[in-house]
Amino acid sequence: MSAVMLNAAIGQSSMASLLKQDAVRLQQEAQALSQGVVPGSTHNQNEISFEQVLRRVDDRDQAAAARMEAVERGESDDLVGAMLASQEASLSFSMLMQVRNKVAGAVDELIKMQL
């Protein structure tokens, strides 16, 4: 096996391992969010405000944009990390929109309810 092929194989296996670790971390965060707990926090479910959730989603979006910009300028060669951060921000925003739609639907149902 040539040195180039060996380096490529090592690079692919390390990249696969990084992707697997990120997938596990994202799955754990999604499970925590679905249970109403913000990952990495010690707050009770009732103590988390909607504003805090909005700020976290915005922070993820800004961090992803900064990582993509660093790759575009050539300051970083972590394209995979930047793409993962971008996807994570996109999923966070999508989840936020789903929650918003559920809340809006519930409010509409309450308004339509006859007393």
GIKA-V5808 format. One record per residue. N is the residue number from 1. D_CENTER is the distance of its C-alpha to the mean C-alpha in Angstrom with 2 decimals. Layout:
# GIKA-V5808
n = {N | N}
d_center = {D_CENTER | D_CENTER}
This chain:
# GIKA-V5808
n = {1 | 2 | 3 | 4 | 5 | 6 | 7 | 8 | 9 | 10 | 11 | 12 | 13 | 14 | 15 | 16 | 17 | 18 | 19 | 20 | 21 | 22 | 23 | 24 | 25 | 26 | 27 | 28 | 29 | 30 | 31 | 32 | 33 | 34 | 35 | 36 | 37 | 38 | 39 | 40 | 41 | 42 | 43 | 44 | 45 | 46 | 47 | 48 | 49 | 50 | 51 | 52 | 53 | 54 | 55 | 56 | 57 | 58 | 59 | 60 | 61 | 62 | 63 | 64 | 65 | 66 | 67 | 68 | 69 | 70 | 71 | 72 | 73 | 74 | 75 | 76 | 77 | 78 | 79 | 80 | 81 | 82 | 83 | 84 | 85 | 86 | 87 | 88 | 89 | 90 | 91 | 92 | 93 | 94 | 95 | 96 | 97 | 98 | 99 | 100 | 101 | 102 | 103 | 104 | 105 | 106 | 107 | 108 | 109 | 110 | 111 | 112 | 113 | 114 | 115}
d_center = {38.74 | 38.45 | 36.49 | 34.23 | 33.39 | 32.87 | 30.48 | 28.53 | 28.40 | 27.25 | 24.53 | 23.29 | 23.39 | 21.51 | 18.82 | 18.68 | 18.47 | 15.56 | 13.65 | 14.75 | 13.67 | 10.05 | 10.28 | 11.96 | 9.64 | 6.66 | 9.66 | 10.94 | 8.17 | 8.41 | 12.12 | 12.30 | 10.79 | 13.20 | 15.91 | 15.39 | 14.55 | 12.04 | 11.20 | 13.58 | 15.78 | 19.31 | 19.60 | 21.06 | 19.42 | 22.01 | 21.36 | 17.87 | 18.52 | 16.89 | 17.19 | 15.10 | 12.20 | 12.85 | 13.05 | 9.73 | 8.10 | 10.79 | 10.38 | 6.94 | 8.84 | 11.86 | 10.72 | 9.57 | 12.91 | 14.79 | 13.84 | 14.85 | 17.92 | 18.88 | 18.91 | 20.91 | 23.36 | 23.86 | 22.90 | 20.35 | 20.56 | 17.05 | 16.23 | 14.19 | 11.96 | 11.78 | 11.05 | 8.20 | 6.72 | 7.85 | 6.55 | 2.79 | 4.64 | 6.83 | 5.54 | 4.99 | 8.32 | 9.75 | 9.47 | 11.01 | 13.64 | 14.52 | 15.16 | 17.13 | 19.12 | 19.96 | 21.18 | 23.14 | 24.67 | 25.69 | 27.28 | 29.13 | 30.44 | 31.65 | 33.41 | 35.12 | 36.30 | 40.01 | 41.37}
